[in-house]
Amino acid sequence: MNVSSALVPIAVGAVAVVLLLGLVNMLRGGSANTSQKLMRLRVVLQFVAILVILGVLWWRAG
């Protein structure tokens, strides 16, 4: 397994973990501020994951 094969699952997994943390916080009635921070982090991680996926596709095509 090379680095590019490992990056995509790591990026997608990070998004999933933050999403689940945000949902758990919201369902437990946690701080709205914490939920907001987690959802902002999720959006940033989604952007990074998309860049990683596009980068890996570009790398493999070349």
Backbone as CSV, one residue per row, in Angstrom:
resi,resn,N_x,N_y,N_z,CA_x,CA_y,CA_z,C_x,C_y,C_z
1,MET,0.861,-1.184,0.000,0.000,0.000,0.000,0.904,1.243,0.000
2,ASN,0.702,2.108,-0.962,1.505,3.318,-1.007,0.795,4.472,-0.293
3,VAL,1.466,5.590,-0.234,0.956,6.734,0.522,-0.358,7.248,-0.051
4,SER,-0.466,7.310,-1.376,-1.692,7.847,-1.974,-2.898,6.958,-1.677
5,SER,-2.682,5.651,-1.544,-3.788,4.760,-1.212,-4.242,4.948,0.231
6,ALA,-3.353,5.381,1.094,-3.690,5.557,2.505,-4.306,6.924,2.785
7,LEU,-3.997,7.925,1.971,-4.461,9.282,2.253,-5.973,9.437,2.137
8,VAL,-6.573,8.807,1.157,-8.012,8.964,0.938,-8.821,8.412,2.112
9,PRO,-8.578,7.178,2.572,-9.346,6.700,3.732,-9.106,7.510,5.002
10,ILE,-7.888,8.000,5.177,-7.594,8.824,6.351,-8.391,10.120,6.299
11,ALA,-8.419,10.767,5.138,-9.153,12.025,4.992,-10.654,11.826,5.183
12,VAL,-11.191,10.777,4.580,-12.623,10.497,4.706,-12.960,10.089,6.143
13,GLY,-12.083,9.321,6.762,-12.291,8.916,8.145,-12.286,10.097,9.096
14,ALA,-11.409,11.063,8.862,-11.364,12.253,9.705,-12.675,13.029,9.613
15,VAL,-13.215,13.136,8.411,-14.497,13.811,8.224,-15.595,13.069,8.985
16,ALA,-15.605,11.754,8.874,-16.636,10.957,9.544,-16.548,11.070,11.059
17,VAL,-15.339,11.062,11.595,-15.165,11.167,13.049,-15.672,12.506,13.559
18,VAL,-15.318,13.582,12.884,-15.764,14.905,13.326,-17.275,15.036,13.182
19,LEU,-17.830,14.485,12.116,-19.276,14.501,11.937,-19.972,13.774,13.089
20,LEU,-19.485,12.590,13.419,-20.087,11.826,14.518,-19.931,12.539,15.861
21,LEU,-18.772,13.146,16.097,-18.583,13.901,17.344,-19.579,15.056,17.445
22,GLY,-19.792,15.732,16.337,-20.755,16.832,16.328,-22.174,16.347,16.566
23,LEU,-22.539,15.236,15.959,-23.879,14.695,16.153,-24.085,14.209,17.580
24,VAL,-23.079,13.544,18.147,-23.182,13.081,19.532,-23.325,14.262,20.475
25,ASN,-22.548,15.301,20.251,-22.642,16.493,21.099,-24.034,17.115,21.008
26,MET,-24.561,17.170,19.795,-25.880,17.770,19.606,-26.973,16.908,20.248
27,LEU,-26.891,15.584,20.071,-27.912,14.701,20.623,-27.885,14.647,22.146
28,ARG,-26.723,14.836,22.738,-26.602,14.850,24.201,-27.003,16.197,24.805
29,GLY,-27.282,17.147,23.958,-27.641,18.478,24.455,-26.431,19.266,24.909
30,GLY,-25.309,19.015,24.276,-24.072,19.712,24.619,-24.100,21.163,24.179
31,SER,-22.991,21.788,24.356,-22.848,23.200,24.031,-23.072,23.450,22.537
32,ALA,-23.870,24.442,22.247,-24.102,24.825,20.852,-22.818,25.365,20.231
33,ASN,-22.001,26.010,21.040,-20.736,26.544,20.556,-19.809,25.404,20.107
34,THR,-19.788,24.326,20.877,-18.966,23.177,20.515,-19.470,22.538,19.229
35,SER,-20.775,22.393,19.098,-21.339,21.834,17.867,-20.977,22.702,16.669
36,GLN,-21.051,23.992,16.844,-20.719,24.918,15.760,-19.256,24.776,15.347
37,LYS,-18.357,24.671,16.328,-16.928,24.512,16.027,-16.665,23.193,15.310
38,LEU,-17.328,22.126,15.770,-17.142,20.833,15.131,-17.668,20.831,13.699
39,MET,-18.777,21.485,13.465,-19.320,21.525,12.107,-18.450,22.381,11.182
40,ARG,-17.855,23.433,11.723,-16.916,24.225,10.912,-15.682,23.397,10.575
41,LEU,-15.197,22.649,11.559,-14.053,21.774,11.323,-14.399,20.714,10.284
42,ARG,-15.623,20.196,10.319,-16.066,19.209,9.342,-16.017,19.774,7.926
43,VAL,-16.472,21.003,7.765,-16.469,21.627,6.440,-15.037,21.784,5.931
44,VAL,-14.132,22.198,6.805,-12.726,22.339,6.414,-12.142,20.976,6.034
45,LEU,-12.447,19.958,6.842,-11.931,18.621,6.548,-12.522,18.055,5.260
46,GLN,-13.778,18.381,4.968,-14.367,17.947,3.698,-13.634,18.582,2.522
47,PHE,-13.297,19.837,2.648,-12.545,20.527,1.600,-11.186,19.860,1.413
48,VAL,-10.512,19.573,2.514,-9.213,18.912,2.440,-9.360,17.519,1.820
49,ALA,-10.405,16.790,2.208,-10.620,15.448,1.663,-10.847,15.506,0.153
50,ILE,-11.594,16.481,-0.306,-11.822,16.629,-1.749,-10.508,16.930,-2.460
51,LEU,-9.691,17.806,-1.876,-8.392,18.100,-2.477,-7.506,16.859,-2.514
52,VAL,-7.531,16.069,-1.448,-6.729,14.839,-1.411,-7.204,13.872,-2.483
53,ILE,-8.510,13.691,-2.599,-9.052,12.771,-3.604,-8.689,13.236,-5.011
54,LEU,-8.853,14.511,-5.278,-8.495,15.035,-6.597,-7.001,14.906,-6.864
55,GLY,-6.206,15.155,-5.827,-4.746,15.005,-5.976,-4.343,13.580,-6.282
56,VAL,-4.948,12.627,-5.596,-4.630,11.219,-5.848,-5.074,10.825,-7.247
57,LEU,-6.251,11.258,-7.666,-6.695,10.952,-9.034,-5.753,11.554,-10.077
58,TRP,-5.332,12.781,-9.841,-4.408,13.444,-10.764,-3.071,12.710,-10.795
59,TRP,-2.585,12.313,-9.620,-1.302,11.622,-9.518,-1.332,10.277,-10.253
60,ARG,-2.430,9.543,-10.086,-2.551,8.214,-10.724,-2.781,8.320,-12.223
61,ALA,-3.373,9.412,-12.676,-3.621,9.575,-14.104,-2.348,9.940,-14.870
62,GLY,-1.408,10.550,-14.146,-0.193,11.035,-14.801,0.899,10.066,-14.926
